[in-house]
């Protein structure tokens, strides 16, 4: 006897693809590694501003920095985009509109000579040579079609760490890159430019707070940088030898 197929509706899967906190579809689904519960990235990070516990099961995620225990779930994100018609396009459009409205023009006095940083090749075309930093050279895209953001990478000194002398200032502190670049990629970029051993670990901070390796520059700008009215453009990220809090 032939099996009869059952047509499933999107709402049949809502339990798996909606956020416990906002009740909407998971946007940039992010999983807590301690308990494997998943939330919208913005929702769970905002929750961790006031609590170190998982909002769903109540387990303590981390004593001091729960953001370190978050991981993006790109596979689930793709599944949700395929299940919910038009969701991907809606989110991409909202992201572009946000950056058009919120990214100020560069201050002419700063005259940033920005490097390009692409995701596939961490080095991008932002070498320390004397060539022009314009778009004229090469055919590589370096994610220039993505919303772009300019950042300044400052070396944080006087941390009292034994490896402090190894971590120095970059020759060029200003870079321009995709707003979707993650802190993990920034760490790789710094390691390459500073010629650090592969085992050497760095902390990247914004406004004195350690940023998780899966945080994108877009997310840091929206949730950490622009909320402080006194902050100027470009966004400043600081780096230092990793501090182990135990």
TORZASE-206627 format. One record per residue (C-alpha): residue number from 0; residue in three letters; z, x negated, y. Coordinates in pm, whole numbers, plus 50000, padded with zeros to 5 digits. Layout:
N
<pt NUM,"ALA",<Z,X,Y>>,
...
//
This chain:
246
<pt 0,"UNK",<50000,50000,50000>>,
<pt 1,"UNK",<49895,49857,50332>>,
<pt 2,"UNK",<50172,49772,50577>>,
<pt 3,"UNK",<50172,49973,50897>>,
<pt 4,"UNK",<50197,49766,51211>>,
<pt 5,"UNK",<50440,49867,51484>>,
<pt 6,"UNK",<50344,49820,51845>>,
<pt 7,"UNK",<50618,49648,52043>>,
<pt 8,"UNK",<50682,49704,52411>>,
<pt 9,"UNK",<50811,49437,52649>>,
<pt 10,"UNK",<51139,49624,52680>>,
<pt 11,"UNK",<51196,49568,52307>>,
<pt 12,"UNK",<51250,49199,52391>>,
<pt 13,"UNK",<51450,49243,52710>>,
<pt 14,"UNK",<51770,49129,52541>>,
<pt 15,"UNK",<51611,48789,52483>>,
<pt 16,"UNK",<51422,48739,52810>>,
<pt 17,"UNK",<51656,48874,53079>>,
<pt 18,"UNK",<51935,48694,53262>>,
<pt 19,"UNK",<52295,48794,53194>>,
<pt 20,"UNK",<52384,48728,53559>>,
<pt 21,"UNK",<52105,48892,53763>>,
<pt 22,"UNK",<51967,49127,53493>>,
<pt 23,"UNK",<51613,49028,53585>>,
<pt 24,"UNK",<51358,48832,53381>>,
<pt 25,"UNK",<51461,48472,53324>>,
<pt 26,"UNK",<51309,48251,53594>>,
<pt 27,"UNK",<51312,47881,53508>>,
<pt 28,"UNK",<51529,47960,53201>>,
<pt 29,"UNK",<51808,47705,53175>>,
<pt 30,"UNK",<52033,47663,52872>>,
<pt 31,"UNK",<52396,47554,52866>>,
<pt 32,"UNK",<52403,47288,52594>>,
<pt 33,"UNK",<52767,47354,52502>>,
<pt 34,"UNK",<52713,47717,52394>>,
<pt 35,"UNK",<52332,47761,52406>>,
<pt 36,"UNK",<52342,48060,52641>>,
<pt 37,"UNK",<52046,48081,52877>>,
<pt 38,"UNK",<52027,48200,53238>>,
<pt 39,"UNK",<51797,48177,53539>>,
<pt 40,"UNK",<51833,47828,53679>>,
<pt 41,"UNK",<51933,47948,54025>>,
<pt 42,"UNK",<52183,48197,53880>>,
<pt 43,"UNK",<52371,47951,53658>>,
<pt 44,"UNK",<52382,47677,53922>>,
<pt 45,"UNK",<52520,47920,54176>>,
<pt 46,"UNK",<52778,48034,53919>>,
<pt 47,"UNK",<52888,47673,53863>>,
<pt 48,"UNK",<52968,47646,54234>>,
<pt 49,"UNK",<53284,47846,54164>>,
<pt 50,"UNK",<53350,47797,53793>>,
<pt 51,"UNK",<53308,47540,53514>>,
<pt 52,"UNK",<53297,47810,53245>>,
<pt 53,"UNK",<52998,47982,53083>>,
<pt 54,"UNK",<52972,48327,53244>>,
<pt 55,"UNK",<52879,48488,52912>>,
<pt 56,"UNK",<53123,48344,52656>>,
<pt 57,"UNK",<53386,48184,52881>>,
<pt 58,"UNK",<53377,47838,52719>>,
<pt 59,"UNK",<53449,47545,52953>>,
<pt 60,"UNK",<53115,47369,52993>>,
<pt 61,"UNK",<53246,47048,53156>>,
<pt 62,"UNK",<53571,46953,53326>>,
<pt 63,"UNK",<53414,46815,53642>>,
<pt 64,"UNK",<53033,46847,53648>>,
<pt 65,"UNK",<52891,47135,53441>>,
<pt 66,"UNK",<52547,47083,53594>>,
<pt 67,"UNK",<52506,46781,53366>>,
<pt 68,"UNK",<52514,47018,53067>>,
<pt 69,"UNK",<52210,47222,53171>>,
<pt 70,"UNK",<51863,47188,53018>>,
<pt 71,"UNK",<51543,47366,53116>>,
<pt 72,"UNK",<51378,47566,52836>>,
<pt 73,"UNK",<51007,47531,52909>>,
<pt 74,"UNK",<50908,47691,52577>>,
<pt 75,"UNK",<51100,48009,52656>>,
<pt 76,"UNK",<50950,48011,53005>>,
<pt 77,"UNK",<50599,48011,52859>>,
<pt 78,"UNK",<50689,48291,52616>>,
<pt 79,"UNK",<50824,48505,52900>>,
<pt 80,"UNK",<50514,48446,53112>>,
<pt 81,"UNK",<50297,48557,52818>>,
<pt 82,"UNK",<50509,48866,52750>>,
<pt 83,"UNK",<50535,48988,53110>>,
<pt 84,"UNK",<50195,49041,53277>>,
<pt 85,"UNK",<50167,48899,53629>>,
<pt 86,"UNK",<50510,48733,53633>>,
<pt 87,"UNK",<50375,48375,53647>>,
<pt 88,"UNK",<50138,48457,53934>>,
<pt 89,"UNK",<50413,48638,54124>>,
<pt 90,"UNK",<50655,48344,54095>>,
<pt 91,"UNK",<50392,48086,54192>>,
<pt 92,"UNK",<50293,48292,54496>>,
<pt 93,"UNK",<50656,48331,54605>>,
<pt 94,"UNK",<50708,47957,54566>>,
<pt 95,"UNK",<50405,47874,54781>>,
<pt 96,"UNK",<50510,48123,55047>>,
<pt 97,"UNK",<50860,47976,55055>>,
<pt 98,"UNK",<50732,47624,55117>>,
<pt 99,"UNK",<50487,47738,55383>>,
<pt 100,"UNK",<50773,47901,55572>>,
<pt 101,"UNK",<51049,47646,55514>>,
<pt 102,"UNK",<50891,47301,55511>>,
<pt 103,"UNK",<50901,47168,55867>>,
<pt 104,"UNK",<50631,46944,56005>>,
<pt 105,"UNK",<50716,46576,55990>>,
<pt 106,"UNK",<50878,46444,56302>>,
<pt 107,"UNK",<50620,46234,56483>>,
<pt 108,"UNK",<50884,45975,56572>>,
<pt 109,"UNK",<50954,45905,56207>>,
<pt 110,"UNK",<50585,45854,56125>>,
<pt 111,"UNK",<50647,45859,55752>>,
<pt 112,"UNK",<50423,45638,55542>>,
<pt 113,"UNK",<50471,45835,55223>>,
<pt 114,"UNK",<50396,45729,54871>>,
<pt 115,"UNK",<50259,45969,54611>>,
<pt 116,"UNK",<50460,46035,54299>>,
<pt 117,"UNK",<50297,46214,54004>>,
<pt 118,"UNK",<50460,46351,53692>>,
<pt 119,"UNK",<50235,46194,53425>>,
<pt 120,"UNK",<50253,45845,53577>>,
<pt 121,"UNK",<50590,45785,53739>>,
<pt 122,"UNK",<50454,45495,53939>>,
<pt 123,"UNK",<50194,45716,54103>>,
<pt 124,"UNK",<49988,45527,54359>>,
<pt 125,"UNK",<50300,45448,54559>>,
<pt 126,"UNK",<50311,45076,54496>>,
<pt 127,"UNK",<50470,44833,54736>>,
<pt 128,"UNK",<50140,44686,54846>>,
<pt 129,"UNK",<50005,44688,55199>>,
<pt 130,"UNK",<49728,44940,55140>>,
<pt 131,"UNK",<49693,45263,55332>>,
<pt 132,"UNK",<49900,45553,55202>>,
<pt 133,"UNK",<49634,45813,55270>>,
<pt 134,"UNK",<49446,46030,55024>>,
<pt 135,"UNK",<49127,45830,55030>>,
<pt 136,"UNK",<49179,45597,54736>>,
<pt 137,"UNK",<49116,45690,54376>>,
<pt 138,"UNK",<49032,46015,54203>>,
<pt 139,"UNK",<49375,46086,54058>>,
<pt 140,"UNK",<49537,46410,54168>>,
<pt 141,"UNK",<49908,46309,54156>>,
<pt 142,"UNK",<49994,46682,54170>>,
<pt 143,"UNK",<49870,46710,54528>>,
<pt 144,"UNK",<49775,47072,54456>>,
<pt 145,"UNK",<50149,47145,54407>>,
<pt 146,"UNK",<50369,47225,54707>>,
<pt 147,"UNK",<50465,46887,54852>>,
<pt 148,"UNK",<50797,46762,54984>>,
<pt 149,"UNK",<50893,46443,55167>>,
<pt 150,"UNK",<51220,46276,55071>>,
<pt 151,"UNK",<51413,45964,55165>>,
<pt 152,"UNK",<51577,45760,54888>>,
<pt 153,"UNK",<51884,45572,55013>>,
<pt 154,"UNK",<52089,45319,54819>>,
<pt 155,"UNK",<52455,45423,54814>>,
<pt 156,"UNK",<52676,45117,54853>>,
<pt 157,"UNK",<53050,45043,54842>>,
<pt 158,"UNK",<53100,45231,54516>>,
<pt 159,"UNK",<53303,44949,54361>>,
<pt 160,"UNK",<53077,44940,54055>>,
<pt 161,"UNK",<53013,44613,53872>>,
<pt 162,"UNK",<52637,44667,53875>>,
<pt 163,"UNK",<52616,44740,54245>>,
<pt 164,"UNK",<52436,44415,54327>>,
<pt 165,"UNK",<52160,44511,54083>>,
<pt 166,"UNK",<52080,44831,54270>>,
<pt 167,"UNK",<51922,44752,54605>>,
<pt 168,"UNK",<51724,44925,54879>>,
<pt 169,"UNK",<51362,45020,54815>>,
<pt 170,"UNK",<51099,44846,55023>>,
<pt 171,"UNK",<50968,45192,55110>>,
<pt 172,"UNK",<51238,45457,55117>>,
<pt 173,"UNK",<51015,45752,55207>>,
<pt 174,"UNK",<50796,45920,54948>>,
<pt 175,"UNK",<50596,46241,54930>>,
<pt 176,"UNK",<50566,46412,54594>>,
<pt 177,"UNK",<50541,46746,54419>>,
<pt 178,"UNK",<50836,46976,54486>>,
<pt 179,"UNK",<50846,47027,54107>>,
<pt 180,"UNK",<50939,46666,54036>>,
<pt 181,"UNK",<51276,46644,53861>>,
<pt 182,"UNK",<51571,46414,53921>>,
<pt 183,"UNK",<51495,46257,53583>>,
<pt 184,"UNK",<51154,46152,53714>>,
<pt 185,"UNK",<51307,46017,54035>>,
<pt 186,"UNK",<51542,45805,53822>>,
<pt 187,"UNK",<51245,45665,53628>>,
<pt 188,"UNK",<51066,45592,53955>>,
<pt 189,"UNK",<51370,45407,54089>>,
<pt 190,"UNK",<51409,45208,53767>>,
<pt 191,"UNK",<51047,45096,53787>>,
<pt 192,"UNK",<51059,45003,54155>>,
<pt 193,"UNK",<51393,44821,54123>>,
<pt 194,"UNK",<51291,44658,53793>>,
<pt 195,"UNK",<51606,44779,53618>>,
<pt 196,"UNK",<51664,44738,53242>>,
<pt 197,"UNK",<51568,45043,53036>>,
<pt 198,"UNK",<51934,45093,52941>>,
<pt 199,"UNK",<52050,45095,53305>>,
<pt 200,"UNK",<52158,45439,53427>>,
<pt 201,"UNK",<52166,45577,53780>>,
<pt 202,"UNK",<52328,45868,53958>>,
<pt 203,"UNK",<52122,46060,54214>>,
<pt 204,"UNK",<52321,46252,54475>>,
<pt 205,"UNK",<52255,46504,54751>>,
<pt 206,"UNK",<52525,46560,55012>>,
<pt 207,"UNK",<52763,46358,54793>>,
<pt 208,"UNK",<52710,46575,54482>>,
<pt 209,"UNK",<52561,46435,54160>>,
<pt 210,"UNK",<52237,46613,54071>>,
<pt 211,"UNK",<52148,46706,53712>>,
<pt 212,"UNK",<51842,46531,53566>>,
<pt 213,"UNK",<51654,46861,53520>>,
<pt 214,"UNK",<51699,46972,53882>>,
<pt 215,"UNK",<51370,46987,54071>>,
<pt 216,"UNK",<51339,46868,54431>>,
<pt 217,"UNK",<51250,47224,54528>>,
<pt 218,"UNK",<51575,47351,54380>>,
<pt 219,"UNK",<51785,47079,54543>>,
<pt 220,"UNK",<51625,47147,54880>>,
<pt 221,"UNK",<51693,47521,54857>>,
<pt 222,"UNK",<52045,47508,54716>>,
<pt 223,"UNK",<52191,47181,54848>>,
<pt 224,"UNK",<52001,47053,55150>>,
<pt 225,"UNK",<51879,47336,55370>>,
<pt 226,"UNK",<52209,47526,55342>>,
<pt 227,"UNK",<52366,47259,55564>>,
<pt 228,"UNK",<52236,47346,55908>>,
<pt 229,"UNK",<52300,46999,56048>>,
<pt 230,"UNK",<52067,46836,55797>>,
<pt 231,"UNK",<51734,46710,55926>>,
<pt 232,"UNK",<51395,46658,55761>>,
<pt 233,"UNK",<51310,46485,55531>>,
<pt 234,"UNK",<51568,46553,55261>>,
<pt 235,"UNK",<51784,46249,55178>>,
<pt 236,"UNK",<51878,46165,54819>>,
<pt 237,"UNK",<52117,45879,54747>>,
<pt 238,"UNK",<52126,45666,54433>>,
<pt 239,"UNK",<52386,45435,54283>>,
<pt 240,"UNK",<52487,45284,53946>>,
<pt 241,"UNK",<52600,45563,53715>>,
<pt 242,"UNK",<52975,45629,53723>>,
<pt 243,"UNK",<53124,45735,53390>>,
<pt 244,"UNK",<53402,45985,53454>>,
<pt 245,"UNK",<53499,45988,53087>>,
//
